[in-house]
Amino acid sequence: MTRRPSLVVAGALAAGPTTLVRAQSAAIPPAPAGDIAWMLTSTALVLLMVVGLAFFYGGLVRRKNVLNTMMMSFVALGVVGLTFTAVGYSLAFAPGSTWLGGLDYVFLNGLNTSTAAGLPSLLAFCFQATFAMISAALISGAVVERMRFGAYMLVIALWSIVVYAPLAKWVWGGGFLQQLGALDFAGGTVVHINAGVAAAVLALVLGRRRDYGRKAMLPHQVPYTLLGAGLLWFGWFGFNAGSAQAANGLAVLAFANTLLAPAATLVVWALLDLARDGRVTAVGLATGLVVGLVAVTPAAGYVSPGGALAIGALAAVPSYLLMLWRARSRLDDSLDVFAAHGVGGISGALLTGLFASRAWGAPVQGGLEQLGVQALAVLCALTFSAVGTLGVALLVGRLVPLRADAAAEAQGLDVGMHGEEAYTDGEGALLLPATRLEPRAPAVGVPAGSEA
């Protein structure tokens, strides 16, 4: 079965001393300057998505946890940046088995800036590193307001190596799912299903927030969430169109589909809101936008613009219904990461199998056979991510406490984990003692945790 080169072909062509590179490089022309410029821009756009995600998540939590929530996105840039450089990229894209890459590219060994065999191998690494970063940052939405920051850093460090890198190998790095013909243009399986499942697992391991189900946990700053959604959509053009690996017609198709699918999801989401209670919420529209972006990601370069509209419209329904169920359940996936990214990714992956079109550049024509291949890929991703994430969580839990103590959770993790506040009154709202925060009875007229 022929397939469009994956978004990591340039990574497989790293200018290292491998037989694979020598065999392929002669057939690949030098990269035009325009292609390099587009990929540099796309890489920066995907990096901006992490900032957008920080605002999106930050606006949805309570005031006392906004810094902690936003920092969980920002810290992924550093933690996963280092783990992906050290070994993650090599395990995902270096020559090896169909299950796991080798160690040829450890610490970027063999990568360079040469354009003789297509895109520079170092540029391929940079683009893929931003995908790994945003994947880890997505997970944080399920564990906000209760997870220790240090434990979170350790979890995403191990997760990026143990879970993300092998799955990227399977789908993009010449692994067995790619060989079976599974289609994932820009990360529906590798990024969104993977992160969504991991988020749900961690939410179950951590348990519910202490206030969950007993008091309303309202978003403290909805404009932040709208700003974040807009930044995510802006960055997503690099995420999807950049996966064409060139400034060409395929990038144009992915760009157009990234514009159209979320538009359809927004409208359907608004109609669902109106049918349910007669009101359209800003948080709902922002969430629907993200679901549409997630759903079109695996299909962006394989379907017609009409197919993208259909995917965006259809994907709204299962995610919407699951969010309604989750709000009534005991699962405290705080910001609905699984419903938006896990279910959105599943919907997009399966619909890609139905709407893929050879006329629009897909390597196969969509139908029941391709739907079966897509379903197998989804099942593999679900199972591997769940088991791998559970293993990582249990291991880290043996090393350090995963959950913040009751006092820190009650006061807010901004102060408890970081000693900072997002918002102050006057010259400062809170003074902390030098010693570790311990619960104690406040003096008369003095807020708990402060000194007179």
N, C-alpha and C positions, 0 to 999 in steps of 0.2 A: 504494500500500500504506500503510495507516495504521500509525502506530507510537506507542508510549508516548513522551511527551516524555523526552528523555535527561536524565541527571543534571546536565547543564549548561544546561538551558533558562534558568535564572535568569541565567547568564552571557550568553546571547544577548539577554537583556532588560536589559542594563546601561543605566542611565539616561543615555546619551550621545545626541548629536544625530544619530541614524541613522534612516533610513527604516524599517529593520527594527523598531526599538524602537517608533517611533510607530505602526506598523501593528499591532503585537501588543499593546501595553500596554493599550489600551482594552478588550480582551477578557479581560484577566486581572484578577481581583479582588485587593484588597489582601491581603497575607499575614497570616494570623492570628498572634497572639503565640505560640501553641503551636507552630506550624510553625517560627517563627524560633528559639524555644528549643531545639527538637529539632535543628535544623541547626547551631546553635552547639555543642550537646553532641556531635553527630556529628563535627564538625570537630575538636574536642578529642580525641575517641576515636581518630580516624585519626592525629593527631599522636602519641598515645601508642603507636601501633603501631611507630613508628620506635624508640622506647625498647625496646619488646619485641623488635624485631628485633636491636638491639644486644646484648641479653642472649642471645638465641637463637644468634646467630653467635658471640658472645664465648665462650660455653661450649664450643663445638665446636673451637676452635683450641688450640694449645699455649700453655702458661703465658706464654712469653716474647713472645707476640703478642696477648694479650687486649686490652690498652688500644688498640693500633693498630686492631684489628678493630672494637671498639666505637666508636671515634672516627670510623671511616669512615661509620657510620650517623649519628652526631650531626652531623658536618660537612655532610651533605647538607641538613640543616635550614637551615643558613645559605646555602650555595652556591646550591642550587636555589631557596630562598626569594627570593634576589635576582634570579636569572636569570628566574624565572617572573614576578616583579613587573615587571621591566624590559621584557621582550618576549615571553616564553613564553606567557603567558595571552592576549595579543592575537593571536599567531599561531595559537593553538588555537581561540579562540572569538569573535574580532571578525569582523564581516562581511567577506567576501572571496570567493575562489573556492572551489570544492569541494575544492581541494587544500591551501589555506593561507589562514589568516585575514589580515586587514589589520593596520594599525598604529593603529587607533582607540583601543585600550586600553593603549597603551604607557605604562609607569609609572603604570598605573591611571587614566589619563585617562578622565574621564566616569563613573567608578564612584562610587556614593554609598550612603547608608544609607536611602534612601527605600523605603517599603513599598507605595507606590501601585500598582506594577505587579508584584505578586508579591514574592518574596524579595528583600531588598536585594542589589543587584549586587555590593557589596563583600563580602557574606557568600558569594555564589557564588564569588568569587575565592578567599577563604580556604579554602573546602572543596576546591576544585580544586588549590590550591597544596599541600595536604597529600598529595594523590594523586601529584603530581609528585615530592615529596620522598621518599615511600616507594618509588617506582619506582626512583629513582636509588640509594637506599640498598640495595635488593635486589641490585643488580649486584655490590656489594662482596664478597659471599660467594664469588665465583669467583676473586677475585684476592688474597685475604688471604695474609699471610705472605711476600709478595714484591714488591708494587707500592709505588712511592714515593708518599708521601702527597700531596705537591704535585701530582704528575702525575695522581693520582686526582681531586683537586679540579678540575683543569682539564678532565679527561675528562667528568665528570658535568655540569660547567657547560655545555660545548658540546653534550653529548648531550641535555640537557633542552631545548635550543633546536632543534637540528638534527633530532633523531629523535623525542623524546617529543611535542613540540608539534604537528608535522604529523600524527602518527598520531592524536592526540586530536581534531584537526580532522576527520579522515576518519570517525571512528566516532561522535563525540559533538557536534561543532560544526557539523553540517549538511553534512558532507563527502560524498564519493561513496559510501563504504561505508554510511553511514547512509541515504542515499537509495536504495541498493539493498535496504535492509531488513535489514542485518546487526544481530544482537542482541548487545548487550554491556551488561548492566544496570549493572555497577559496576566493570568494568575487567579482565575476563579477557584481552581482546586488548590494550588500551591499556597496561595495567600489567604483567600477568604474562607473557604471551607476549613482549612487547617487552623486558622486563627479563631474562627467561630467555635469550633469543637473544643479547642484548647481553653478558650474562655469559659465555656460551660463546665468543663471538668474542674477548672480551678475554683469556680464559684461553688461547686458542690463540695470540694475539699475544704474550702475555707468556712463554709456555712453562711448563714444569713447575717446581715448587719443587725446589731442589737435592737435598733428601732424599727426594723422591717416589719410591716404589717400592723404596727402599733401607732404610728404617726405618719402624716403625709411627708414625703421627701420630695419637695418641689424643686425644680431647677431654679438656681439663684440668679441666673443671668442669661435669659433666652437670646438676647442679641449676640452674645458670644457664640452660641450654637449656630445661629444663622450665618455669622461670619465664618465660622469653621466649615460649615457646609459649602459655602461659596469657594473658600480656599481649596477644599477637597476637590470640588468639581474642576476648578482651574488646573490644579496639579494633575488630575486624572487624565487630562489630554496628553501629558507626557507619559503617564503610566501605560495607557493603551496605545496611542499613536506612536509612542517611542518604541513599542514592542515590534514595530515593523522593521526596526534596525536600519532604516534608511529614510531619506526624505523623498518618498515616492508615492505612487497611487495607493498602495496598501496603507500607508500612514494616513492618507486623506480619508480612506474608507473608515479606518478605526476612529479617526477624529470625528467624522460625521456621526458615526454610530454612538460615540460617547456623548455627543450633543443631544441626540434624539431619544435614546432609551430613557434617560432620567426625566426628560420632559413628559414622556408617556406615563411614567411611574408617578410623577407629581400629580397629574390630573386624576389618575385612578385612585391614588391615596386620598386626595381631596374629596372625591365622590364617595369613597368608603366612609370617611369622617362625617360627611353630610348625611349619609344614609343612617349612620349609627346614632348621632345625637344632634344633627343639624348645625354643627360648628366645625370649622377647619382650623386646626391649631398650627402655630408656627413650628413647634417641636415636631409635630406630625409631618409637615411638609419637608422639614430638614431631614428627617429620618427617611421619608419616602425617596428623596433625592439620592441619598446614599445607597439605598436598596437598589435603585435603578442603575447606578454606577457599578455596583457589585455584580448585578445580574448580567450586564452586557460585557463585562471584562473578559470572560472566556470566549466570547463570540465576536469581539469587536472587529477582527480582521477576516471573519469567515461568513458573515451574513450580509444581506442587503440592508439598506436603510429601512425598508419596510419590515424586514425581520427584526431589526433592532427595536423598532417601535412596538412590535408584538411582544418581544421578550420583556421590554420595560413594563408594558401594561400587565402581562400575565404574572410577572414576578412579584408585583405589589401584593397580590391576594394572599399567598401563603405566609409571607412575612408579617403582614398586617394581622392576620388571624392568630399567628403564634404569639405576637406581642400582647394581644388581648388575653390569651390563655396564660401567658407567663405572669402577667400582672395579678392574676387570681391564684397563682400557684405558690408553692413554697420555695421555688427556685429563685434566688436573688442574683440573677445575671443583671447587675445593677443598671447598665445602660443598653441592654438588649443586644449584646454583641452577637450572640448565636442567631437570634431572629433576623438581624439585619445582614450579617456577613455569612454566617453558616448557612442559613436557609436561603438567603439571596444567592449565595454561591452555588448551592445545590440546584436551585431553580435555573440559574443561568447555565450551568454545566449541562443539565439535561435538555434544556431548550436549544442549546447549541447543537446537540445531536439531531434535533428535528429541523432546525432552520438553516443549518450549514448549506452553502450553495457553491457549487463549482463555478458557476457564472460570476461569482463575486470573490473568487480566489481561494475557496476552501479546497483542501486536498481530496475531500470526499463529498458526495452528495448526502445531505441529511436524510434520515429515515429511521425505520425501526432498528436496523442493524447497527447504525452508528449510535442510536439511543442506548442500545445494550452496552456498547463499549463505554459510553459516557457514564452509565450507571455503575459499571464495574470500577471505573476510576474513582467515582464518588465514594463507593463502598470502601475501597482501599484507603482513601484519604481519611474518611471518617474513623475507620478502625485504627489505623496507624497513629493518627493524631491523638485519639482518645487514650490509647494504651501508653503511647510515649509520653504524653503530658502527665498522665497519672503517675508514671514512674518517676518523672522529674520532680513532681510536686512532693511525692512521698520521700524521695531522697533528700531534697532540700529541707523538708520538714523534720528530718532526723538531725540535720546539722544546725538549723536555726529556727526560732519560732516563725511561723508564717503570718500569724495574725497579731495585730496591734493589741495592747492591753486595753482594758475597759476604760481606764481614765483617759488615755490618748484618744480612743474612739469617741468618747463622749465630748471631749473638748474640741476635737477636730484634729486631723492628721497634719494640717499645716503647722500647727504649733507642736504637736506631739512628736512628729517625725523630723521637722525641719527648723523649728524655732522661729518661724516667720508667719506673717499674716498677709493675705492678699489685700485686705482693706483695713485702714486704720482711721481712727477719729482723732483729729488734732495732731498731737505729736506722737501718738502711739496709744493703742488701746490696752496693751497687755505687757507686763513686765514679768519675766521668768527668773526664778532663782537659778544659780549656777548648777545646782544638783539636779539629778534626774527627776522628772515629773513623777510625783506620787500622789494618789488621791488623799485628800485630807479635808477636814471641815474648814470652810472659809471663815475668816474673821468677819465681824459685823461690818457690813458696808463695803467689803472687799471681794471682788470676784474670785471664784475658785481658781486655784492655780497661780494667783498673783501675789505680790507682796505689797504691803502698805508703803 
